[in-house]
Amino acid sequence: MAKRHNSYLNLSDALGEFIKDNKLQKGMDKVEAKDAWVKLMGNGVNNYTTAVELRNETLFVSLSSSVLREELSLGKTKIIAMLNEELGKDLIKKLVLR
């Protein structure tokens, strides 16, 4: 059973403590990476995105358009930088477009 704290906590602090205690940060990072992709790429790219998955420090993105895949591959380093900035931490080291 969880410890009971006598002091008051903000909701964000309580959730952060819960995530840390239950070792859920990896799962949260996966969800946040997917949300960052959707937010930054916009509807034009998201219409052709079939899957986004974070494994270790690599973001795997499946696209249904080979033309878009080639176009995005030219700016991989910029996309990685934008995603890491959106996430607020250096989480993604490599981007694989498939």
C-alpha positions in Angstrom: 0.0 0.0 0.0 1.2 3.5 -0.8 2.6 5.7 1.9 0.4 8.5 3.1 1.8 12.0 3.2 0.5 14.5 5.7 1.6 17.5 3.7 -0.4 18.8 0.8 1.0 18.3 -2.7 0.1 19.9 -6.0 -1.5 17.5 -8.5 1.4 17.8 -10.9 3.9 17.0 -8.1 1.8 14.0 -7.0 1.5 12.6 -10.5 5.3 13.1 -11.0 6.0 11.2 -7.8 3.6 8.5 -8.8 5.3 8.1 -12.2 8.7 8.0 -10.6 7.7 5.5 -7.9 6.0 3.1 -10.4 8.8 3.4 -13.0 6.4 4.7 -15.7 8.6 7.3 -17.3 9.5 5.2 -20.3 5.8 4.8 -21.2 5.2 8.5 -20.7 8.1 9.3 -23.0 6.6 7.1 -25.7 3.2 8.8 -25.5 4.8 12.3 -25.3 7.0 11.6 -28.4 4.0 10.5 -30.4 2.0 13.6 -29.3 5.0 15.9 -30.2 5.1 14.3 -33.7 1.4 14.9 -34.3 1.6 18.5 -33.0 4.7 19.5 -34.9 4.0 17.9 -38.3 0.5 19.1 -38.8 -2.3 17.7 -40.8 -0.4 17.4 -44.1 2.1 14.9 -42.7 -0.2 13.3 -40.2 -2.6 12.2 -43.0 0.2 10.0 -44.3 1.6 8.9 -41.0 0.4 5.3 -40.1 2.5 4.7 -37.0 4.8 6.5 -34.6 6.8 4.5 -32.0 9.7 5.3 -29.7 12.1 2.5 -28.9 15.2 3.3 -26.8 16.3 6.7 -28.3 15.1 6.0 -31.8 11.7 7.3 -33.2 10.3 5.0 -35.8 7.7 6.7 -38.1 5.8 4.7 -40.7 4.6 6.8 -43.7 2.2 5.7 -46.5 3.8 8.1 -49.0 7.3 7.4 -50.4 7.5 10.9 -51.8 6.9 12.4 -48.3 9.3 9.9 -46.7 12.1 11.1 -49.1 11.2 14.7 -48.5 11.3 14.4 -44.7 14.5 12.4 -44.8 16.3 15.5 -46.1 15.6 17.3 -42.8 16.0 14.6 -40.2 18.4 16.5 -38.0 16.1 19.5 -37.9 13.0 17.3 -37.1 14.9 15.6 -34.3 15.9 19.0 -32.9 12.3 20.3 -33.1 10.9 17.2 -31.4 13.4 17.3 -28.6 12.7 21.0 -28.1 9.0 20.3 -27.9 9.6 17.5 -25.4 11.8 19.6 -23.3 14.6 17.0 -23.1 17.1 15.3 -25.3 15.0 12.1 -25.7 15.3 11.3 -29.5 18.7 10.6 -30.9 17.7 9.0 -34.2 14.8 9.2 -36.6 13.9 6.2 -38.8 11.3 6.8 -41.6 9.8 3.7 -43.1 
